[in-house]
Amino acid sequence: MKVVSPAGEFEITIKDAGVDGEFVVLKGQMGVWDSKIYLRPSDLWLFISIFFRPSIIAFLLKLPFRILFRRSPSGRGT
């Protein structure tokens, strides 16, 4: 994943997820820094509502076909 902001572009790798009390915790790495993202239940509902948009659902439905029929860098197929 990538975060783009006025401060720059940062790669984020999520390595694990767990529960800590009332939070879902995503553990990962952003650049050289270990990081934890704490999601409240309201944050989870926000993400769910964002991902249930028609354009996102269409993208997710097309994704397996994009992967299966992805062209090689030479342009001749896989």
ChimeraX commands (.cxc) that place a marker at each C-alpha (Angstrom):
marker #1 position 0.00,0.00,0.00 radius 0.5
marker #1 position 1.08,3.55,-0.48 radius 0.5
marker #1 position 0.26,6.77,1.33 radius 0.5
marker #1 position 0.61,9.96,-0.71 radius 0.5
marker #1 position 0.68,13.27,1.14 radius 0.5
marker #1 position 2.31,16.68,0.89 radius 0.5
marker #1 position 5.07,15.24,3.11 radius 0.5
marker #1 position 5.86,12.59,0.48 radius 0.5
marker #1 position 5.02,9.06,-0.59 radius 0.5
marker #1 position 5.33,6.24,1.93 radius 0.5
marker #1 position 5.04,2.50,1.38 radius 0.5
marker #1 position 3.11,0.68,4.09 radius 0.5
marker #1 position 3.22,-3.08,4.54 radius 0.5
marker #1 position 0.57,-4.68,6.77 radius 0.5
marker #1 position 2.03,-7.80,8.38 radius 0.5
marker #1 position -0.53,-8.84,10.98 radius 0.5
marker #1 position -3.85,-7.95,12.55 radius 0.5
marker #1 position -5.24,-8.55,16.00 radius 0.5
marker #1 position -7.59,-7.29,18.67 radius 0.5
marker #1 position -6.50,-5.16,21.62 radius 0.5
marker #1 position -9.42,-4.36,23.89 radius 0.5
marker #1 position -11.91,-2.34,21.84 radius 0.5
marker #1 position -9.57,-1.91,18.86 radius 0.5
marker #1 position -8.64,-3.91,15.79 radius 0.5
marker #1 position -4.89,-3.38,15.46 radius 0.5
marker #1 position -3.08,-3.59,12.13 radius 0.5
marker #1 position 0.64,-4.15,12.62 radius 0.5
marker #1 position 2.98,-3.25,9.85 radius 0.5
marker #1 position 5.89,-1.25,8.65 radius 0.5
marker #1 position 6.06,2.18,7.03 radius 0.5
marker #1 position 9.48,2.59,5.55 radius 0.5
marker #1 position 11.92,1.70,8.33 radius 0.5
marker #1 position 9.40,2.35,11.11 radius 0.5
marker #1 position 7.28,-0.34,12.74 radius 0.5
marker #1 position 3.72,0.87,13.04 radius 0.5
marker #1 position 0.38,-0.01,14.57 radius 0.5
marker #1 position -2.94,1.30,13.30 radius 0.5
marker #1 position -5.73,1.22,15.87 radius 0.5
marker #1 position -9.22,1.01,14.42 radius 0.5
marker #1 position -12.25,1.76,16.57 radius 0.5
marker #1 position -15.56,0.04,15.75 radius 0.5
marker #1 position -16.75,3.30,14.15 radius 0.5
marker #1 position -13.62,3.29,11.94 radius 0.5
marker #1 position -14.45,-0.24,10.78 radius 0.5
marker #1 position -17.99,0.76,9.87 radius 0.5
marker #1 position -16.60,3.73,7.95 radius 0.5
marker #1 position -14.31,1.44,5.93 radius 0.5
marker #1 position -17.17,-0.98,5.26 radius 0.5
marker #1 position -19.41,1.85,4.04 radius 0.5
marker #1 position -16.62,3.18,1.80 radius 0.5
marker #1 position -15.93,-0.25,0.27 radius 0.5
marker #1 position -19.61,-0.91,-0.50 radius 0.5
marker #1 position -19.66,1.73,-3.22 radius 0.5
marker #1 position -20.58,0.48,-6.70 radius 0.5
marker #1 position -17.24,1.43,-8.27 radius 0.5
marker #1 position -15.28,-0.48,-5.59 radius 0.5
marker #1 position -17.53,-3.55,-5.84 radius 0.5
marker #1 position -17.13,-3.53,-9.65 radius 0.5
marker #1 position -13.35,-3.28,-9.30 radius 0.5
marker #1 position -13.25,-6.19,-6.83 radius 0.5
marker #1 position -15.43,-8.34,-9.11 radius 0.5
marker #1 position -13.13,-7.65,-12.08 radius 0.5
marker #1 position -9.94,-8.22,-10.10 radius 0.5
marker #1 position -9.71,-12.04,-10.51 radius 0.5
marker #1 position -10.05,-11.66,-14.29 radius 0.5
marker #1 position -7.42,-8.91,-14.38 radius 0.5
marker #1 position -5.05,-11.20,-12.53 radius 0.5
marker #1 position -5.83,-14.24,-14.69 radius 0.5
marker #1 position -5.59,-12.42,-18.00 radius 0.5
marker #1 position -2.87,-9.94,-17.13 radius 0.5
marker #1 position -0.51,-9.33,-20.00 radius 0.5
marker #1 position 3.19,-9.95,-19.59 radius 0.5
marker #1 position 5.54,-6.95,-19.84 radius 0.5
marker #1 position 6.33,-7.96,-23.46 radius 0.5
marker #1 position 2.63,-7.54,-24.34 radius 0.5
marker #1 position 2.15,-11.17,-25.51 radius 0.5
marker #1 position -0.02,-12.39,-22.65 radius 0.5
marker #1 position 0.98,-14.77,-19.86 radius 0.5
marker link #1:1,2 radius 0.2
marker link #1:2,3 radius 0.2
marker link #1:3,4 radius 0.2
marker link #1:4,5 radius 0.2
marker link #1:5,6 radius 0.2
marker link #1:6,7 radius 0.2
marker link #1:7,8 radius 0.2
marker link #1:8,9 radius 0.2
marker link #1:9,10 radius 0.2
marker link #1:10,11 radius 0.2
marker link #1:11,12 radius 0.2
marker link #1:12,13 radius 0.2
marker link #1:13,14 radius 0.2
marker link #1:14,15 radius 0.2
marker link #1:15,16 radius 0.2
marker link #1:16,17 radius 0.2
marker link #1:17,18 radius 0.2
marker link #1:18,19 radius 0.2
marker link #1:19,20 radius 0.2
marker link #1:20,21 radius 0.2
marker link #1:21,22 radius 0.2
marker link #1:22,23 radius 0.2
marker link #1:23,24 radius 0.2
marker link #1:24,25 radius 0.2
marker link #1:25,26 radius 0.2
marker link #1:26,27 radius 0.2
marker link #1:27,28 radius 0.2
marker link #1:28,29 radius 0.2
marker link #1:29,30 radius 0.2
marker link #1:30,31 radius 0.2
marker link #1:31,32 radius 0.2
marker link #1:32,33 radius 0.2
marker link #1:33,34 radius 0.2
marker link #1:34,35 radius 0.2
marker link #1:35,36 radius 0.2
marker link #1:36,37 radius 0.2
marker link #1:37,38 radius 0.2
marker link #1:38,39 radius 0.2
marker link #1:39,40 radius 0.2
marker link #1:40,41 radius 0.2
marker link #1:41,42 radius 0.2
marker link #1:42,43 radius 0.2
marker link #1:43,44 radius 0.2
marker link #1:44,45 radius 0.2
marker link #1:45,46 radius 0.2
marker link #1:46,47 radius 0.2
marker link #1:47,48 radius 0.2
marker link #1:48,49 radius 0.2
marker link #1:49,50 radius 0.2
marker link #1:50,51 radius 0.2
marker link #1:51,52 radius 0.2
marker link #1:52,53 radius 0.2
marker link #1:53,54 radius 0.2
marker link #1:54,55 radius 0.2
marker link #1:55,56 radius 0.2
marker link #1:56,57 radius 0.2
marker link #1:57,58 radius 0.2
marker link #1:58,59 radius 0.2
marker link #1:59,60 radius 0.2
marker link #1:60,61 radius 0.2
marker link #1:61,62 radius 0.2
marker link #1:62,63 radius 0.2
marker link #1:63,64 radius 0.2
marker link #1:64,65 radius 0.2
marker link #1:65,66 radius 0.2
marker link #1:66,67 radius 0.2
marker link #1:67,68 radius 0.2
marker link #1:68,69 radius 0.2
marker link #1:69,70 radius 0.2
marker link #1:70,71 radius 0.2
marker link #1:71,72 radius 0.2
marker link #1:72,73 radius 0.2
marker link #1:73,74 radius 0.2
marker link #1:74,75 radius 0.2
marker link #1:75,76 radius 0.2
marker link #1:76,77 radius 0.2
marker link #1:77,78 radius 0.2
view
